[in-house]
């Protein structure tokens, strides 16, 4: 069985190194609007409530899984993603 990228509702503006957009799912959070992950490239894509879509690179799959399971997705993001990985803003934001 082949592992595939996490499928979601939102489609990224960012195209992975393999030429496929990262798909995001809406999440319940006061800070995050949607989240997606590409297993092949280990790219985490986050859309924020107040604007902006960011890609975080070389993110381990277990960090993504932890984010999706976390009761407080914003809190998990602050502690385990922000400042821990290279990133690039790909649209909007402040």
C-alpha positions as a Python dict, from the first residue, in 0.01 Angstrom:
ca = {
    (1, 'X'): (0, 0, 0),
    (2, 'X'): (141, 335, -102),
    (3, 'X'): (122, 629, 138),
    (4, 'X'): (-36, 936, -11),
    (5, 'X'): (-51, 1300, 77),
    (6, 'X'): (-318, 1402, 327),
    (7, 'X'): (-624, 1494, 121),
    (8, 'X'): (-827, 1795, 213),
    (9, 'X'): (-1080, 2052, 103),
    (10, 'X'): (-862, 2359, 35),
    (11, 'X'): (-614, 2351, -249),
    (12, 'X'): (-276, 2513, -204),
    (13, 'X'): (-123, 2782, -416),
    (14, 'X'): (208, 2607, -341),
    (15, 'X'): (304, 2320, -568),
    (16, 'X'): (532, 2061, -415),
    (17, 'X'): (854, 1947, -579),
    (18, 'X'): (649, 1668, -733),
    (19, 'X'): (417, 1911, -911),
    (20, 'X'): (109, 1839, -699),
    (21, 'X'): (-71, 2101, -488),
    (22, 'X'): (-96, 2044, -115),
    (23, 'X'): (-458, 1998, -8),
    (24, 'X'): (-577, 2142, 322),
    (25, 'X'): (-863, 2055, 558),
    (26, 'X'): (-1046, 2310, 770),
    (27, 'X'): (-962, 2285, 1141),
    (28, 'X'): (-1135, 2413, 1453),
    (29, 'X'): (-904, 2677, 1594),
    (30, 'X'): (-909, 3042, 1689),
    (31, 'X'): (-581, 3090, 1500),
    (32, 'X'): (-559, 2829, 1222),
    (33, 'X'): (-812, 2804, 939),
    (34, 'X'): (-686, 2500, 747),
    (35, 'X'): (-392, 2261, 744),
    (36, 'X'): (-242, 2024, 487),
    (37, 'X'): (61, 1798, 465),
    (38, 'X'): (259, 1644, 181),
    (39, 'X'): (413, 1314, 290),
    (40, 'X'): (658, 1301, -1),
    (41, 'X'): (818, 1637, 67),
    (42, 'X'): (737, 1665, 440),
    (43, 'X'): (581, 2006, 377),
    (44, 'X'): (321, 2136, 622),
    (45, 'X'): (95, 2407, 487),
    (46, 'X'): (-101, 2628, 727),
    (47, 'X'): (-366, 2887, 647),
    (48, 'X'): (-427, 3133, 930),
    (49, 'X'): (-765, 3283, 1028),
    (50, 'X'): (-638, 3640, 997),
    (51, 'X'): (-483, 3582, 656),
    (52, 'X'): (-171, 3428, 521),
    (53, 'X'): (-74, 3082, 403),
    (54, 'X'): (265, 2947, 505),
    (55, 'X'): (462, 2635, 411),
    (56, 'X'): (688, 2475, 671),
    (57, 'X'): (957, 2244, 533),
    (58, 'X'): (1108, 1915, 654),
    (59, 'X'): (833, 1864, 912),
    (60, 'X'): (822, 1507, 1048),
    (61, 'X'): (496, 1322, 991),
    (62, 'X'): (450, 1274, 1367),
    (63, 'X'): (446, 1653, 1415),
    (64, 'X'): (165, 1682, 1158),
    (65, 'X'): (-22, 1393, 1324),
    (66, 'X'): (18, 1561, 1664),
    (67, 'X'): (-116, 1888, 1525),
    (68, 'X'): (-423, 1719, 1381),
    (69, 'X'): (-492, 1531, 1707),
    (70, 'X'): (-426, 1826, 1938),
    (71, 'X'): (-719, 1969, 2132),
    (72, 'X'): (-561, 2313, 2088),
    (73, 'X'): (-422, 2323, 1737),
    (74, 'X'): (-300, 2681, 1777),
    (75, 'X'): (-121, 2593, 2100),
    (76, 'X'): (39, 2286, 1944),
    (77, 'X'): (147, 2494, 1644),
    (78, 'X'): (306, 2758, 1868),
    (79, 'X'): (501, 2501, 2071),
    (80, 'X'): (598, 2251, 1802),
    (81, 'X'): (607, 2423, 1462),
    (82, 'X'): (660, 2799, 1479),
    (83, 'X'): (1031, 2873, 1503),
    (84, 'X'): (1125, 2506, 1458),
    (85, 'X'): (1123, 2469, 1078),
    (86, 'X'): (1220, 2666, 768),
    (87, 'X'): (914, 2836, 623),
    (88, 'X'): (790, 3051, 340),
    (89, 'X'): (484, 3272, 323),
    (90, 'X'): (306, 3183, 1),
    (91, 'X'): (11, 3421, 17),
    (92, 'X'): (-146, 3706, 214),
    (93, 'X'): (-80, 3771, 576),
    (94, 'X'): (57, 4059, 773),
}
